[in-house]
């Protein structure tokens, strides 16, 4: 497990850097398509600044790094399972991007890194599950925990306080 723990934060930031740089401009350029095919996505993200989105990604990245760090340092099965659940949630996030691209019939932000990261993530999840001798119930339970963390962060990211977040307002202080 020691040799695979840090691959989760590495893949996470690789993927999310593509998403950070292109997501909000893509939302603006594709507003009509989103209004027609995915009003929920448009309503959830409309008005969210790139800085606000970046802050939410940074917060989630800190959680990924901390879980990875403590799993590596403490060597407890519980922390490894929490790490695995987070990794499964990340892999499902990649699948969502691929399905969105198929649904919209066009390139979407983070599609390239989703296609690159999904096979690698699947192998790591399989390897970790095998090493930890994870049963189906454990995998589902800890994956659900990972998914709930992602959903909580998405809720946090789309709240009003981040919609108009601007780094310049902080730098002026």
N, CA, C and O atoms as a DFTB+ gen file, in Angstrom:
692 C
 N C O
     1  1       0.815      -1.204       0.000
     2  2       0.000       0.000       0.000
     3  2       0.858       1.267       0.000
     4  3       0.472       2.293      -0.561
     5  1       2.019       1.178       0.635
     6  2       2.857       2.374       0.739
     7  2       3.188       2.984      -0.619
     8  3       3.256       4.205      -0.759
     9  1       3.390       2.138      -1.604
    10  2       3.789       2.641      -2.920
    11  2       2.623       3.197      -3.738
    12  3       2.842       3.827      -4.773
    13  1       1.395       2.972      -3.288
    14  2       0.244       3.452      -4.066
    15  2      -0.523       4.599      -3.417
    16  3      -1.303       5.272      -4.091
    17  1      -0.324       4.831      -2.152
    18  2      -1.101       5.849      -1.419
    19  2      -1.034       7.210      -2.097
    20  3      -2.066       7.853      -2.291
    21  1       0.156       7.655      -2.459
    22  2       0.308       9.022      -2.992
    23  2      -0.163       9.165      -4.434
    24  3      -0.212      10.274      -4.968
    25  1      -0.506       8.049      -5.062
    26  2      -1.034       8.152      -6.425
    27  2      -2.423       8.799      -6.445
    28  3      -2.790       9.446      -7.426
    29  1      -3.188       8.629      -5.375
    30  2      -4.507       9.262      -5.317
    31  2      -4.401      10.789      -5.369
    32  3      -5.024      11.402      -6.235
    33  1      -3.628      11.430      -4.468
    34  2      -3.517      12.897      -4.577
    35  2      -2.897      13.348      -5.900
    36  3      -3.274      14.387      -6.441
    37  1      -1.961      12.578      -6.414
    38  2      -1.324      12.935      -7.686
    39  2      -2.334      12.913      -8.835
    40  3      -2.406      13.864      -9.614
    41  1      -3.105      11.846      -8.942
    42  2      -4.126      11.759      -9.989
    43  2      -5.216      12.806      -9.782
    44  3      -5.720      13.391     -10.741
    45  1      -5.571      13.036      -8.528
    46  2      -6.603      14.031      -8.211
    47  2      -6.201      15.411      -8.722
    48  3      -6.983      16.068      -9.409
    49  1      -4.997      15.852      -8.395
    50  2      -4.595      17.207      -8.783
    51  2      -4.351      17.295     -10.285
    52  3      -4.634      18.327     -10.893
    53  1      -3.839      16.244     -10.886
    54  2      -3.663      16.212     -12.342
    55  2      -5.006      16.438     -13.034
    56  3      -5.112      17.254     -13.949
    57  1      -6.016      15.717     -12.594
    58  2      -7.355      15.841     -13.174
    59  2      -7.973      17.207     -12.873
    60  3      -8.500      17.872     -13.765
    61  1      -7.903      17.606     -11.627
    62  2      -8.593      18.839     -11.239
    63  2      -7.932      20.098     -11.776
    64  3      -8.599      21.123     -11.913
    65  1      -6.652      20.054     -12.080
    66  2      -6.031      21.225     -12.717
    67  2      -6.644      21.482     -14.089
    68  3      -6.861      22.633     -14.468
    69  1      -6.923      20.418     -14.830
    70  2      -7.611      20.609     -16.114
    71  2      -9.013      21.170     -15.880
    72  3      -9.463      22.059     -16.603
    73  1      -9.685      20.652     -14.883
    74  2     -11.045      21.103     -14.586
    75  2     -11.059      22.569     -14.136
    76  3     -11.911      23.343     -14.573
    77  1     -10.129      22.945     -13.272
    78  2     -10.055      24.326     -12.774
    79  2      -9.854      25.310     -13.915
    80  3     -10.514      26.347     -13.975
    81  1      -8.946      24.983     -14.813
    82  2      -8.590      25.940     -15.865
    83  2      -9.665      26.099     -16.926
    84  3      -9.692      27.112     -17.626
    85  1     -10.552      25.121     -17.060
    86  2     -11.496      25.214     -18.175
    87  2     -12.973      25.152     -17.814
    88  3     -13.819      25.414     -18.668
    89  1     -13.302      24.815     -16.587
    90  2     -14.704      24.565     -16.241
    91  2     -15.587      25.805     -16.329
    92  3     -16.604      25.781     -17.022
    93  1     -15.226      26.876     -15.650
    94  2     -16.099      28.054     -15.621
    95  2     -16.217      28.707     -17.002
    96  3     -17.326      29.078     -17.386
    97  1     -15.136      28.867     -17.764
    98  2     -15.306      29.394     -19.128
    99  2     -16.190      28.488     -19.995
   100  3     -16.955      28.979     -20.825
   101  1     -16.086      27.177     -19.805
   102  2     -16.913      26.247     -20.564
   103  2     -18.387      26.428     -20.211
   104  3     -19.246      26.406     -21.092
   105  1     -18.678      26.605     -18.926
   106  2     -20.064      26.838     -18.481
   107  2     -20.628      28.063     -19.198
   108  3     -21.747      28.031     -19.710
   109  1     -19.847      29.141     -19.231
   110  2     -20.307      30.376     -19.881
   111  2     -20.534      30.173     -21.381
   112  3     -21.533      30.644     -21.925
   113  1     -19.619      29.479     -22.046
   114  2     -19.738      29.256     -23.495
   115  2     -20.879      28.316     -23.859
   116  3     -21.410      28.390     -24.967
   117  1     -21.254      27.452     -22.959
   118  2     -22.256      26.421     -23.250
   119  2     -23.542      26.604     -22.451
   120  3     -24.245      25.637     -22.160
   121  1     -23.837      27.834     -22.104
   122  2     -25.003      28.122     -21.270
   123  2     -26.308      27.629     -21.909
   124  3     -27.160      27.069     -21.219
   125  1     -26.467      27.833     -23.210
   126  2     -27.702      27.406     -23.891
   127  2     -27.840      25.884     -23.886
   128  3     -28.923      25.353     -23.637
   129  1     -26.749      25.197     -24.160
   130  2     -26.774      23.733     -24.141
   131  2     -27.138      23.221     -22.750
   132  3     -27.962      22.317     -22.609
   133  1     -26.521      23.801     -21.733
   134  2     -26.789      23.372     -20.363
   135  2     -28.225      23.673     -19.961
   136  3     -28.859      22.862     -19.286
   137  1     -28.745      24.824     -20.365
   138  2     -30.132      25.171     -20.051
   139  2     -31.091      24.143     -20.658
   140  3     -32.128      23.826     -20.075
   141  1     -30.733      23.637     -21.820
   142  2     -31.581      22.669     -22.524
   143  2     -31.419      21.248     -21.982
   144  3     -32.409      20.548     -21.766
   145  1     -30.177      20.823     -21.765
   146  2     -29.905      19.421     -21.430
   147  2     -29.610      19.165     -19.953
   148  3     -29.820      18.054     -19.466
   149  1     -29.132      20.168     -19.244
   150  2     -28.708      19.942     -17.855
   151  2     -28.860      21.221     -17.042
   152  3     -27.875      21.809     -16.594
   153  1     -30.094      21.637     -16.860
   154  2     -30.358      22.881     -16.127
   155  2     -29.801      22.829     -14.708
   156  3     -29.386      23.852     -14.164
   157  1     -29.790      21.640     -14.109
   158  2     -29.265      21.503     -12.754
   159  2     -27.803      21.938     -12.686
   160  3     -27.409      22.664     -11.774
   161  1     -27.008      21.495     -13.644
   162  2     -25.587      21.865     -13.663
   163  2     -25.444      23.370     -13.828
   164  3     -24.641      24.005     -13.144
   165  1     -26.219      23.931     -14.732
   166  2     -26.158      25.374     -14.963
   167  2     -26.581      26.139     -13.720
   168  3     -25.890      27.068     -13.302
   169  1     -27.695      25.765     -13.127
   170  2     -28.190      26.470     -11.939
   171  2     -27.249      26.328     -10.753
   172  3     -27.100      27.256      -9.958
   173  1     -26.622      25.181     -10.636
   174  2     -25.707      24.939      -9.522
   175  2     -24.425      25.751      -9.654
   176  3     -23.899      26.248      -8.658
   177  1     -23.924      25.887     -10.873
   178  2     -22.611      26.501     -11.069
   179  2     -22.645      27.918     -11.616
   180  3     -21.621      28.602     -11.616
   181  1     -23.786      28.366     -12.075
   182  2     -23.855      29.710     -12.641
   183  2     -23.514      30.734     -11.553
   184  3     -24.056      30.692     -10.448
   185  1     -22.631      31.625     -11.882
   186  2     -22.212      32.649     -10.930
   187  2     -21.050      32.228     -10.045
   188  3     -20.486      33.058      -9.333
   189  1     -20.685      30.954     -10.077
   190  2     -19.532      30.493      -9.306
   191  2     -18.277      30.987     -10.005
   192  3     -18.076      30.727     -11.191
   193  1     -17.444      31.691      -9.281
   194  2     -16.224      32.225      -9.889
   195  2     -15.177      31.120     -10.019
   196  3     -15.239      30.104      -9.327
   197  1     -14.224      31.333     -10.909
   198  2     -13.119      30.382     -11.043
   199  2     -12.362      30.286      -9.727
   200  3     -11.930      29.204      -9.329
   201  1     -12.203      31.421      -9.054
   202  2     -11.516      31.420      -7.759
   203  2     -12.289      30.606      -6.726
   204  3     -11.697      29.850      -5.956
   205  1     -13.617      30.765      -6.713
   206  2     -14.445      30.000      -5.785
   207  2     -14.364      28.509      -6.062
   208  3     -14.281      27.699      -5.139
   209  1     -14.390      28.153      -7.342
   210  2     -14.265      26.753      -7.740
   211  2     -12.896      26.213      -7.332
   212  3     -12.785      25.092      -6.836
   213  1     -11.861      27.015      -7.545
   214  2     -10.499      26.620      -7.178
   215  2     -10.383      26.414      -5.674
   216  3      -9.727      25.475      -5.223
   217  1     -11.012      27.283      -4.902
   218  2     -10.994      27.145      -3.447
   219  2     -11.649      25.830      -3.017
   220  3     -11.147      25.146      -2.125
   221  1     -12.758      25.483      -3.646
   222  2     -13.434      24.222      -3.319
   223  2     -12.556      23.024      -3.674
   224  3     -12.486      22.055      -2.918
   225  1     -11.889      23.090      -4.822
   226  2     -10.978      22.012      -5.227
   227  2      -9.811      21.922      -4.243
   228  3      -9.394      20.825      -3.871
   229  1      -9.289      23.067      -3.826
   230  2      -8.177      23.081      -2.867
   231  2      -8.596      22.442      -1.547
   232  3      -7.840      21.675      -0.951
   233  1      -9.794      22.761      -1.104
   234  2     -10.300      22.177       0.140
   235  2     -10.401      20.660       0.003
   236  3     -10.008      19.926       0.909
   237  1     -10.920      20.196      -1.116
   238  2     -11.036      18.759      -1.330
   239  2      -9.655      18.108      -1.460
   240  3      -9.447      16.992      -0.983
   241  1      -8.725      18.797      -2.096
   242  2      -7.364      18.282      -2.228
   243  2      -6.708      18.136      -0.853
   244  3      -6.002      17.159      -0.604
   245  1      -6.934      19.089       0.027
   246  2      -6.390      19.006       1.391
   247  2      -6.936      17.766       2.094
   248  3      -6.191      17.060       2.774
   249  1      -8.221      17.498       1.935
   250  2      -8.819      16.297       2.531
   251  2      -8.158      15.040       1.963
   252  3      -7.827      14.122       2.713
   253  1      -7.965      14.995       0.646
   254  2      -7.327      13.839      -0.003
   255  2      -5.905      13.646       0.526
   256  3      -5.503      12.524       0.837
   257  1      -5.152      14.729       0.626
   258  2      -3.770      14.645       1.119
   259  2      -3.745      14.195       2.579
   260  3      -2.935      13.346       2.949
   261  1      -4.621      14.754       3.406
   262  2      -4.639      14.376       4.825
   263  2      -5.017      12.906       5.014
   264  3      -4.383      12.196       5.795
   265  1      -6.038      12.456       4.307
   266  2      -6.425      11.043       4.411
   267  2      -5.273      10.157       3.941
   268  3      -4.971       9.145       4.575
   269  1      -4.637      10.526       2.847
   270  2      -3.501       9.749       2.332
   271  2      -2.348       9.750       3.328
   272  3      -1.747       8.707       3.587
   273  1      -2.039      10.914       3.884
   274  2      -0.946      11.051       4.845
   275  2      -1.191      10.184       6.079
   276  3      -0.314       9.426       6.493
   277  1      -2.389      10.299       6.666
   278  2      -2.668       9.538       7.880
   279  2      -2.766       8.035       7.608
   280  3      -2.398       7.229       8.462
   281  1      -3.251       7.658       6.441
   282  2      -3.267       6.233       6.084
   283  2      -1.843       5.703       5.992
   284  3      -1.563       4.589       6.435
   285  1      -0.950       6.493       5.422
   286  2       0.443       6.087       5.268
   287  2       1.170       6.034       6.611
   288  3       1.933       5.105       6.871
   289  1       0.934       7.020       7.450
   290  2       1.634       7.106       8.738
   291  2       1.096       6.096       9.754
   292  3       1.869       5.428      10.441
   293  1      -0.226       5.989       9.846
   294  2      -0.837       5.159      10.889
   295  2      -0.950       3.680      10.526
   296  3      -1.021       2.831      11.414
   297  1      -0.966       3.367       9.247
   298  2      -1.071       1.976       8.779
   299  2      -2.256       1.228       9.383
   300  3      -2.141       0.046       9.708
   301  1      -3.390       1.904       9.534
   302  2      -4.564       1.205      10.052
   303  2      -5.480       0.834       8.893
   304  3      -5.597       1.563       7.908
   305  1      -6.109      -0.290       9.036
   306  2      -7.025      -0.751       7.984
   307  2      -8.158       0.246       7.785
   308  3      -8.578       0.491       6.654
   309  1      -8.654       0.822       8.874
   310  2      -9.745       1.797       8.783
   311  2      -9.352       2.978       7.900
   312  3     -10.125       3.382       7.032
   313  1      -8.174       3.529       8.106
   314  2      -7.734       4.662       7.288
   315  2      -7.484       4.253       5.844
   316  3      -7.749       5.023       4.921
   317  1      -6.974       3.042       5.648
   318  2      -6.814       2.549       4.275
   319  2      -8.178       2.425       3.584
   320  3      -8.316       2.740       2.402
   321  1      -9.176       1.965       4.335
   322  2     -10.516       1.820       3.753
   323  2     -11.152       3.176       3.450
   324  3     -11.842       3.327       2.442
   325  1     -10.925       4.155       4.312
   326  2     -11.416       5.512       4.035
   327  2     -10.722       6.054       2.791
   328  3     -11.364       6.655       1.929
   329  1      -9.418       5.844       2.697
   330  2      -8.655       6.250       1.507
   331  2      -9.227       5.578       0.260
   332  3      -9.435       6.227      -0.765
   333  1      -9.476       4.278       0.358
   334  2     -10.023       3.528      -0.775
   335  2     -11.404       4.053      -1.169
   336  3     -11.701       4.199      -2.355
   337  1     -12.240       4.333      -0.180
   338  2     -13.564       4.885      -0.469
   339  2     -13.482       6.222      -1.179
   340  3     -14.258       6.494      -2.096
   341  1     -12.543       7.057      -0.757
   342  2     -12.328       8.331      -1.444
   343  2     -11.848       8.131      -2.863
   344  3     -12.256       8.856      -3.771
   345  1     -10.993       7.162      -3.056
   346  2     -10.468       6.877      -4.395
   347  2     -11.584       6.370      -5.314
   348  3     -11.647       6.738      -6.487
   349  1     -12.456       5.529      -4.775
   350  2     -13.597       5.044      -5.563
   351  2     -14.497       6.216      -5.949
   352  3     -14.959       6.295      -7.087
   353  1     -14.747       7.123      -5.008
   354  2     -15.567       8.306      -5.311
   355  2     -14.920       9.133      -6.417
   356  3     -15.609       9.629      -7.309
   357  1     -13.608       9.280      -6.360
   358  2     -12.877      10.005      -7.405
   359  2     -13.039       9.307      -8.753
   360  3     -13.283       9.962      -9.767
   361  1     -12.904       7.984      -8.767
   362  2     -13.045       7.228     -10.020
   363  2     -14.459       7.375     -10.587
   364  3     -14.634       7.501     -11.799
   365  1     -15.455       7.359      -9.718
   366  2     -16.831       7.572     -10.181
   367  2     -17.002       8.973     -10.758
   368  3     -17.738       9.167     -11.726
   369  1     -16.327       9.941     -10.165
   370  2     -16.325      11.316     -10.677
   371  2     -15.768      11.343     -12.105
   372  3     -16.277      12.069     -12.958
   373  1     -14.739      10.562     -12.357
   374  2     -14.167      10.471     -13.701
   375  2     -15.174       9.875     -14.681
   376  3     -15.310      10.347     -15.809
   377  1     -15.871       8.842     -14.242
   378  2     -16.895       8.213     -15.081
   379  2     -17.994       9.220     -15.414
   380  3     -18.478       9.267     -16.545
   381  1     -18.382      10.019     -14.430
   382  2     -19.414      11.044     -14.659
   383  2     -18.982      11.991     -15.770
   384  3     -19.784      12.326     -16.642
   385  1     -17.730      12.427     -15.753
   386  2     -17.248      13.323     -16.818
   387  2     -17.341      12.659     -18.193
   388  3     -17.746      13.296     -19.166
   389  1     -16.974      11.408     -18.269
   390  2     -17.035      10.696     -19.550
   391  2     -18.483      10.579     -20.021
   392  3     -18.774      10.788     -21.199
   393  1     -19.385      10.249     -19.105
   394  2     -20.806      10.155     -19.459
   395  2     -21.378      11.514     -19.854
   396  3     -22.214      11.600     -20.753
   397  1     -20.931      12.576     -19.184
   398  2     -21.384      13.922     -19.552
   399  2     -20.964      14.260     -20.981
   400  3     -21.751      14.820     -21.744
   401  1     -19.748      13.926     -21.336
   402  2     -19.275      14.206     -22.699
   403  2     -20.114      13.448     -23.727
   404  3     -20.431      13.982     -24.790
   405  1     -20.469      12.223     -23.413
   406  2     -21.329      11.444     -24.313
   407  2     -22.715      12.087     -24.392
   408  3     -23.282      12.219     -25.477
   409  1     -23.253      12.482     -23.250
   410  2     -24.576      13.105     -23.191
   411  2     -24.611      14.424     -23.963
   412  3     -25.547      14.679     -24.720
   413  1     -23.596      15.253     -23.772
   414  2     -23.556      16.563     -24.442
   415  2     -23.044      16.477     -25.879
   416  3     -23.183      17.419     -26.660
   417  1     -22.448      15.331     -26.213
   418  2     -21.879      15.113     -27.547
   419  2     -20.819      16.148     -27.901
   420  3     -20.754      16.640     -29.028
   421  1     -20.003      16.459     -26.925
   422  2     -18.894      17.383     -27.144
   423  2     -17.896      17.252     -26.001
   424  3     -18.155      16.635     -24.968
   425  1     -16.750      17.863     -26.242
   426  2     -15.708      17.868     -25.211
   427  2     -16.197      18.664     -24.008
   428  3     -16.796      19.730     -24.154
   429  1     -15.937      18.142     -22.840
   430  2     -16.239      18.878     -21.614
   431  2     -14.950      19.009     -20.812
   432  3     -14.011      18.239     -21.013
   433  1     -14.901      19.983     -19.906
   434  2     -13.695      20.141     -19.088
   435  2     -13.370      18.853     -18.325
   436  3     -14.252      18.216     -17.749
   437  1     -12.126      18.499     -18.336
   438  2     -11.586      17.353     -17.610
   439  2     -11.853      16.015     -18.286
   440  3     -11.612      14.969     -17.683
   441  1     -12.339      16.020     -19.508
   442  2     -12.551      14.753     -20.214
   443  2     -11.223      14.055     -20.506
   444  3     -11.099      12.846     -20.308
   445  1     -10.246      14.803     -20.970
   446  2      -8.951      14.201     -21.319
   447  2      -8.323      13.512     -20.113
   448  3      -7.873      12.371     -20.210
   449  1      -8.292      14.203     -18.978
   450  2      -7.678      13.593     -17.795
   451  2      -8.561      12.491     -17.217
   452  3      -8.052      11.569     -16.581
   453  1      -9.872      12.569     -17.425
   454  2     -10.747      11.477     -16.983
   455  2     -10.420      10.205     -17.744
   456  3     -10.327       9.126     -17.158
   457  1     -10.247      10.337     -19.050
   458  2      -9.916       9.172     -19.881
   459  2      -8.547       8.606     -19.505
   460  3      -8.355       7.390     -19.499
   461  1      -7.603       9.482     -19.193
   462  2      -6.263       9.023     -18.804
   463  2      -6.234       8.432     -17.395
   464  3      -5.561       7.429     -17.155
   465  1      -6.957       9.046     -16.472
   466  2      -6.881       8.643     -15.063
   467  2      -7.754       7.440     -14.713
   468  3      -7.442       6.711     -13.771
   469  1      -8.840       7.220     -15.451
   470  2      -9.763       6.142     -15.073
   471  2      -9.125       4.749     -15.114
   472  3      -9.289       3.999     -14.152
   473  1      -8.413       4.369     -16.167
   474  2      -7.800       3.030     -16.145
   475  2      -6.771       2.874     -15.022
   476  3      -6.709       1.834     -14.368
   477  1      -5.975       3.904     -14.809
   478  2      -4.965       3.864     -13.742
   479  2      -5.653       3.751     -12.385
   480  3      -5.253       2.947     -11.544
   481  1      -6.684       4.556     -12.179
   482  2      -7.429       4.523     -10.916
   483  2      -8.065       3.159     -10.691
   484  3      -8.046       2.640      -9.575
   485  1      -8.620       2.582     -11.731
   486  2      -9.256       1.259     -11.616
   487  2      -8.247       0.197     -11.188
   488  3      -8.552      -0.652     -10.350
   489  1      -7.064       0.245     -11.756
   490  2      -6.015      -0.713     -11.386
   491  2      -5.596      -0.514      -9.931
   492  3      -5.423      -1.487      -9.196
   493  1      -5.435       0.732      -9.517
   494  2      -5.034       1.013      -8.134
   495  2      -6.119       0.557      -7.161
   496  3      -5.814      -0.032      -6.125
   497  1      -7.379       0.825      -7.487
   498  2      -8.489       0.398      -6.625
   499  2      -8.519      -1.129      -6.526
   500  3      -8.691      -1.682      -5.440
   501  1      -8.351      -1.796      -7.651
   502  2      -8.328      -3.261      -7.645
   503  2      -7.163      -3.779      -6.800
   504  3      -7.333      -4.688      -5.988
   505  1      -5.970      -3.189      -6.997
   506  2      -4.784      -3.623      -6.257
   507  2      -4.972      -3.398      -4.755
   508  3      -4.674      -4.282      -3.953
   509  1      -5.464      -2.218      -4.375
   510  2      -5.671      -1.913      -2.957
   511  2      -6.739      -2.826      -2.353
   512  3      -6.584      -3.306      -1.230
   513  1      -7.811      -3.062      -3.090
   514  2      -8.874      -3.951      -2.599
   515  2      -8.352      -5.361      -2.373
   516  3      -8.727      -6.027      -1.408
   517  1      -7.492      -5.804      -3.262
   518  2      -6.900      -7.139      -3.137
   519  2      -5.953      -7.197      -1.941
   520  3      -6.018      -8.128      -1.139
   521  1      -5.078      -6.207      -1.822
   522  2      -4.121      -6.186      -0.707
   523  2      -4.819      -6.100       0.647
   524  3      -4.383      -6.718       1.618
   525  1      -5.896      -5.337       0.704
   526  2      -6.628      -5.155       1.965
   527  2      -7.668      -6.246       2.205
   528  3      -8.295      -6.296       3.263
   529  1      -7.844      -7.114       1.216
   530  2      -8.864      -8.172       1.290
   531  2     -10.235      -7.584       1.633
   532  3     -10.913      -8.024       2.562
   533  1     -10.608      -6.590       0.860
   534  2     -11.859      -5.870       1.090
   535  2     -13.024      -6.693       0.555
   536  3     -12.991      -7.172      -0.578
   537  1     -14.059      -6.853       1.387
   538  2     -15.255      -7.537       0.899
   539  2     -16.212      -6.510       0.287
   540  3     -16.000      -5.303       0.401
   541  1     -17.238      -6.996      -0.344
   542  2     -18.168      -6.133      -1.075
   543  2     -18.844      -5.119      -0.162
   544  3     -18.981      -3.951      -0.526
   545  1     -19.266      -5.551       1.011
   546  2     -19.947      -4.644       1.944
   547  2     -19.010      -3.514       2.365
   548  3     -19.412      -2.351       2.392
   549  1     -17.774      -3.848       2.690
   550  2     -16.802      -2.814       3.066
   551  2     -16.559      -1.843       1.919
   552  3     -16.531      -0.629       2.123
   553  1     -16.386      -2.370       0.728
   554  2     -16.135      -1.512      -0.424
   555  2     -17.307      -0.566      -0.655
   556  3     -17.109       0.628      -0.884
   557  1     -18.519      -1.092      -0.594
   558  2     -19.701      -0.246      -0.785
   559  2     -19.838       0.786       0.331
   560  3     -20.122       1.954       0.065
   561  1     -19.641       0.366       1.567
   562  2     -19.785       1.274       2.707
   563  2     -18.778       2.422       2.634
   564  3     -19.152       3.587       2.767
   565  1     -17.513       2.097       2.425
   566  2     -16.495       3.144       2.405
   567  2     -16.545       3.973       1.123
   568  3     -16.142       5.136       1.119
   569  1     -17.030       3.385       0.052
   570  2     -17.257       4.171      -1.165
   571  2     -18.374       5.176      -0.926
   572  3     -18.297       6.315      -1.387
   573  1     -19.409       4.760      -0.207
   574  2     -20.506       5.669       0.135
   575  2     -19.998       6.829       0.989
   576  3     -20.408       7.973       0.791
   577  1     -19.118       6.542       1.927
   578  2     -18.518       7.610       2.738
   579  2     -17.757       8.577       1.837
   580  3     -17.895       9.792       1.975
   581  1     -16.961       8.050       0.922
   582  2     -16.228       8.902      -0.020
   583  2     -17.157       9.749      -0.862
   584  3     -16.899      10.933      -1.074
   585  1     -18.237       9.154      -1.343
   586  2     -19.211       9.886      -2.161
   587  2     -19.880      10.985      -1.344
   588  3     -20.086      12.090      -1.846
   589  1     -20.219      10.695      -0.096
   590  2     -20.839      11.713       0.767
   591  2     -19.896      12.884       1.013
   592  3     -20.337      14.031       1.084
   593  1     -18.617      12.608       1.141
   594  2     -17.634      13.685       1.303
   595  2     -17.594      14.546       0.049
   596  3     -17.552      15.773       0.143
   597  1     -17.605      13.917      -1.123
   598  2     -17.592      14.663      -2.389
   599  2     -18.857      15.508      -2.524
   600  3     -18.784      16.674      -2.911
   601  1     -20.012      14.928      -2.210
   602  2     -21.278      15.671      -2.307
   603  2     -21.284      16.841      -1.330
   604  3     -21.743      17.932      -1.668
   605  1     -20.775      16.618      -0.122
   606  2     -20.693      17.709       0.860
   607  2     -19.820      18.837       0.336
   608  3     -20.155      20.012       0.491
   609  1     -18.703      18.482      -0.284
   610  2     -17.815      19.500      -0.831
   611  2     -18.472      20.233      -1.995
   612  3     -18.308      21.445      -2.131
   613  1     -19.208      19.520      -2.828
   614  2     -19.915      20.159      -3.939
   615  2     -20.939      21.155      -3.404
   616  3     -21.090      22.252      -3.942
   617  1     -21.638      20.765      -2.343
   618  2     -22.588      21.678      -1.705
   619  2     -21.859      22.923      -1.202
   620  3     -22.319      24.046      -1.408
   621  1     -20.725      22.715      -0.545
   622  2     -19.914      23.821      -0.044
   623  2     -19.475      24.729      -1.185
   624  3     -19.518      25.953      -1.057
   625  1     -19.059      24.145      -2.287
   626  2     -18.526      24.903      -3.423
   627  2     -19.573      25.771      -4.088
   628  3     -19.257      26.831      -4.629
   629  1     -20.801      25.332      -4.050
   630  2     -21.838      26.062      -4.775
   631  2     -22.621      27.022      -3.882
   632  3     -23.609      27.612      -4.319
   633  1     -22.190      27.175      -2.661
   634  2     -22.871      28.106      -1.767
   635  2     -22.560      29.544      -2.141
   636  3     -21.555      29.829      -2.792
   637  1     -23.417      30.423      -1.729
   638  2     -23.320      31.832      -2.102
   639  2     -21.970      32.439      -1.732
   640  3     -21.451      33.270      -2.477
   641  1     -21.401      32.050      -0.619
   642  2     -20.143      32.666      -0.189
   643  2     -19.004      32.406      -1.177
   644  3     -18.044      33.176      -1.220
   645  1     -19.093      31.341      -1.965
   646  2     -18.053      31.075      -2.955
   647  2     -18.447      31.528      -4.351
   648  3     -17.599      31.620      -5.238
   649  1     -19.717      31.809      -4.551
   650  2     -20.171      32.202      -5.890
   651  2     -19.431      33.442      -6.369
   652  3     -19.046      33.524      -7.536
   653  1     -19.233      34.395      -5.488
   654  2     -18.587      35.645      -5.882
   655  2     -17.210      35.800      -5.254
   656  3     -16.691      36.913      -5.156
   657  1     -16.619      34.696      -4.830
   658  2     -15.294      34.745      -4.222
   659  2     -14.291      35.293      -5.230
   660  3     -14.237      34.855      -6.379
   661  1     -13.510      36.249      -4.780
   662  2     -12.505      36.859      -5.644
   663  2     -11.228      37.009      -4.834
   664  3     -11.230      37.658      -3.788
   665  1     -10.156      36.428      -5.298
   666  2      -8.879      36.460      -4.583
   667  2      -8.373      37.882      -4.402
   668  3      -7.684      38.171      -3.423
   669  1      -8.700      38.767      -5.323
   670  2      -8.239      40.158      -5.222
   671  2      -8.777      40.846      -3.976
   672  3      -8.099      41.696      -3.398
   673  1      -9.984      40.490      -3.557
   674  2     -10.535      41.101      -2.350
   675  2      -9.733      40.698      -1.116
   676  3      -9.641      41.474      -0.164
   677  1      -9.163      39.522      -1.116
   678  2      -8.333      39.078       0.005
   679  2      -6.958      39.729      -0.068
   680  3      -6.412      40.143       0.955
   681  1      -6.399      39.822      -1.265
   682  2      -5.065      40.392      -1.429
   683  2      -5.023      41.873      -1.081
   684  3      -3.967      42.384      -0.708
   685  1      -6.142      42.568      -1.193
   686  2      -6.188      43.996      -0.865
   687  2      -6.149      44.242       0.632
   688  3      -5.849      45.355       1.065
   689  1      -6.445      43.226       1.429
   690  2      -6.479      43.395       2.887
   691  2      -5.120      43.650       3.454
   692  3      -4.977      43.814       4.665
